[in-house]
Amino acid sequence: MRRENARLIALVLLIECRPPITIYKQLESGAHAVGCAGSECGDSNRVVSVTYLGVSGLLIEHERRVLLTAPFFSNPSLGMVRPRMTRLLRSTPRIASDTLLIERLLPRSADRATAILVGHGHYDHLMDIPYIAIRRATKSRIFGGPSVRHMLMGDSTLRSNGGQRVVAISLAEAGARNRRGAWYYTTDSAYRFMALVAGHAPTYRALKNSYLFTPGSVDVDLDSLPRTAAEWKLGEPYAYLIDVLSDDRKATVFRIYFQDAPSEPPLGFPPTEVLAERAVDLAVLCGATSSNVPNTPDSLLKVLKPSQVIVGHWEDFFRQQTLPIQPSPGTELGELRESLTKSLAPSVPWVMPLPQTTFRFRETERK
Ligand SMILES: [Zn+2]
């Protein structure tokens, strides 16, 4: 057995053998709640609602117009997706969307989505999207990096009509700290969003060893969708700035920062000048593996200065979300809490919600 394989097995065993804990109630900062309730929310027709769907899935709704991020419900077991570590172990099994679970867990309002944003190509961000886009959110376009598009072209329905439902955002169009990226608009002009060049934290890290699950890009259109977890490649990781637009489509009424993987700073930071134009109302962060990159998420939060924070992708996504919810093997609750406390003012609330929790937000100042 090669030495790095032995190390990987030791890391996996170390992390997987921790005793499970069940989370019955959302963890939150305490002093103030995230979102608004009742009359605090102002005109109920103008409320921005954000439902945490589990993993990196969000359902954002404003004036009945819907945008989705990386919906994923199939949650195959770790045994089905773990990397092949030695020739002695059998190869990674085939995985596929659990369409019954999707139908049970994806809210009906998702059918009105005009856009689905995805940050990278791993199976837990992309595998359920073909079913959802074809059977449910049939008017949606899917946005991601070039590898995301190349993999989705493996689906014959998405490939039809020139594959126009899947939009590849090139690295040149994505923003970075010192470079403004391109704004994309949904077909109903209810939202605009900018991709941000990001990274992806190592999947495992212990002592001096780290391991990243299925890195690499896909550079040509596939003939069929990937069949194993290892075939859903990382691709080009992006975070997004998402602006909810006013009903006349001229002003931003709410700004969301969304990441579906923690990045090594300053990757994933929005352009300084775009942040100066309008503050971030809500930051949605990835909890899993955030302690595998230094100063994360505190350095990002110091730049974003969000008014409120939701920590997503924290729960164990190797088990169905219909079972009691446990933290993911890669989520270090103590370190995450410490990082949030270090970077956020006491007046800024954060929450680690249970899947299927909806938060309501009042529109903020129009800019
Ligand atoms: Zn990933």
Residues whose N, C-alpha, C, O or C-beta is under 5 A from the ligand:
A	BS01	ZN	H122
